[in-house]
């Protein structure tokens, strides 16, 4: 009689242990399913070119080229233009927000507009996921015609990626 209860107790422990291992495996698989970073980077660069294209069209320029987008740092890109142009500050803000809404990883970014003939920032603003923390100045002002470069710096998402990898790597040891 004792052997029968002992056997059922062991069987229950093995069943519970097996379910726990399967649950942990499913969680690890869920955390390891991520999109390709190369694809997301390529998509983001196309969206940046779209911002430049729309900005040139708004300034009345439909013929000059948008030069290749240059990656200047880990999460920072520079948009350059073939010809000088002028722009409305609010048009740049609205266009950037509208286009970058299509990139799920681009909810926090800082935009700086540089004039290639002068040092310093000609215009800039910061957009965050929490709208009350946005910093947008000089709306409604028209910037003079010049050779501008637009730098867009995105908030790093590597901290979340590292946390997810540590979590999924540590779960099997539980």
Buried (B, 14 or more C-beta within 10 A) or exposed (E): EEEEEEEEEEEEEEEEEEEEEEEBEEBBEEBEEEEEEEEBEEBBBEBBBBBBBBBBEBBEBEEEEBBEBBEEEEBBBBBBBEEBBBBBBBBBBBBBBEBBEEBEBBBBBBBBBBBEEEEEEBBBBBBBEEEEEEEBEEEEEEBEEBBBBBBBBBBEBEEEEEEBEEEBEEBEEE
